[in-house]
Amino acid sequence: MCLRMKRVSGLVVSGLVVLLFAACGHQAPQRPSQRMGEGPKPDSALMARMNFNRELASAADEQLIRYVQEQDETYALYDAGTWMLVTDPGDPTTPTPQPNDEWTVHMRTMDLNGRLLLDSEGTYRIGKSELPMAVDENIRELHHGAKARLVAPWYAAYGLKGTDHVPPYENVIIEIELK
């Protein structure tokens, strides 16, 4: 009799669980698939955009290499895919900008043909995305009073959106001075 009672109570509990899931509108949990090598299906539109931007970035890098090779000065490749030429080292006894420091920076942004797009000066916090990434990363190599010319790809400068003055996907020359 005790064995029969256990079976009946087990059936009742199982039935209640099924009813509970059915009443809540939930599907009973299922075991995950054991198929190997299959992950979530990629979003084809997202993948197409990523490939497009990757191709544009590669083309930008090639354009900057050609541009730098045509110049009389010797540029060095720095962080963020940016080429830099220090035109005035400034005062080497002063510290270099560090994250969270505030520095006054004068920037002149031009297209690769030398057409002025933007001329600005302001006080910026280093490492807080207040400056274009190319400037923010490479300014840390300079001292007070230094001047440099950066040749930056669009993805490290003003990006795929650009600004009111700089078009989207624009490779640029940014002349900077630390004050």
Long-range contacts (C-beta under 8 A, 24 or more apart in sequence): 53-155, 53-160, 56-154, 56-169, 57-153, 57-154, 57-155, 60-153, 60-154, 60-155, 60-169, 60-171, 61-153, 63-112, 63-171, 64-151, 64-152, 64-153, 64-171, 67-112, 67-151, 67-171, 68-151, 75-149, 75-151, 78-137, 78-138, 78-141, 79-137, 79-138, 80-133, 80-134, 80-137, 80-138, 80-152, 80-156, 81-134, 81-152, 81-153, 81-155, 81-156, 82-134, 82-137, 82-138, 82-150, 82-151, 82-152, 82-153, 82-156, 83-150, 83-151, 83-152, 84-138, 84-141, 84-148, 84-149, 84-150, 84-151, 85-148, 85-149, 86-141, 86-142, 86-146, 86-147, 86-148, 87-147, 87-148, 87-149, 88-145, 88-146, 88-147, 88-148, 89-142, 89-143, 89-146, 90-142, 90-143, 90-144, 90-145, 90-146, 90-147, 90-178, 91-143, 91-144, 91-145, 92-143, 93-143, 94-143, 94-144, 94-145, 95-143, 96-140, 96-141, 96-142, 96-143, 97-126, 97-139, 97-140, 97-142, 97-178, 98-126, 98-127, 98-140, 99-126, 99-127, 99-128, 100-125, 100-126, 100-127, 100-128, 101-125, 101-126, 102-126, 103-139, 103-178, 103-179, 104-178, 104-179, 105-131, 105-135, 105-139, 105-176, 105-177, 105-178, 105-179, 106-176, 106-177, 106-179, 107-131, 107-135, 107-174, 107-175, 107-176, 108-174, 108-175, 109-157, 109-158, 109-165, 109-166, 109-172, 109-173, 109-174, 110-172, 110-173, 110-174, 110-175, 111-170, 111-171, 111-172, 111-173, 112-151, 112-171, 112-172, 112-173, 114-173, 117-165, 117-166, 117-170, 117-172, 118-163, 118-165, 118-166, 121-179, 132-156, 132-157, 132-158, 132-174, 133-157, 134-174, 135-174, 135-176, 139-176, 139-178, 142-176, 142-178, 143-178, 144-178, 144-179, 145-177, 145-178, 145-179, 146-177, 146-178, 147-175, 147-176, 147-177, 147-178, 148-175, 148-176, 149-173, 149-174, 149-175, 149-176, 150-174, 150-175, 150-176
